[in-house]
Amino acid sequence: MCWKVCRSCSRMVDVDCAVGHTPCLTAADDSGFEIDEAEVIYWGRCPECLAAASAPTASAHASEQLS
């Protein structure tokens, strides 16, 4: 199972897992566990939070009008 999680708003989205060679899904040492599942979480910012961060703020816009 794989997820994308937004660091800003905590939005979680299910995503298809990586294909091909995936070394991070094989434990280097299983410590005696019978491992039957692995999870991957991709962290970052969602498109909405990225857009909000790049949008000019109202105070910045107001100071530009005063110049």
C-alpha positions in Angstrom: 0.0 0.0 0.0 1.3 3.5 -0.9 0.1 6.9 0.2 0.9 10.6 -0.6 0.5 12.9 2.4 0.5 16.7 2.3 2.7 18.2 5.0 0.6 21.4 5.1 -3.1 20.1 5.3 -2.6 16.4 6.0 -4.5 15.4 2.9 -3.9 11.7 2.2 -4.2 10.1 -1.3 -3.9 6.4 -2.1 -1.5 5.9 -5.0 -0.3 2.9 -7.0 2.9 1.5 -5.6 6.2 1.8 -7.4 6.9 -0.8 -10.1 10.2 -2.5 -10.9 13.0 -3.0 -8.4 11.9 -1.7 -4.9 14.7 -2.3 -2.4 13.0 -0.3 0.3 10.2 -2.9 0.5 12.6 -5.6 1.6 13.8 -5.4 5.1 17.6 -5.6 5.5 17.0 -7.6 8.8 13.6 -9.2 9.5 14.6 -9.8 13.2 12.7 -13.1 13.1 9.4 -11.4 11.9 7.4 -13.0 9.1 6.9 -9.9 7.1 3.7 -10.0 5.0 3.2 -6.4 4.0 5.1 -3.1 3.6 3.8 0.4 3.2 5.3 3.5 1.5 4.4 7.1 2.3 5.4 9.9 0.0 5.5 13.2 1.9 5.2 16.7 0.2 2.6 19.3 -0.5 -0.6 18.9 -2.4 -1.4 21.0 -5.5 -3.9 23.2 -3.5 -1.3 24.0 -0.8 1.3 24.7 -3.4 -1.0 27.1 -5.1 -1.9 28.8 -1.9 1.7 29.2 -0.9 2.6 30.8 -4.3 -0.5 33.1 -4.4 0.2 36.7 -3.2 -1.2 37.6 0.2 -3.8 40.4 0.7 -1.3 42.4 2.8 1.4 42.1 0.1 -1.1 43.2 -2.5 -2.2 46.2 -0.3 1.4 47.3 0.2 2.1 47.1 -3.6 -0.9 49.4 -4.2 0.4 52.0 -1.7 3.7 52.2 -3.6 
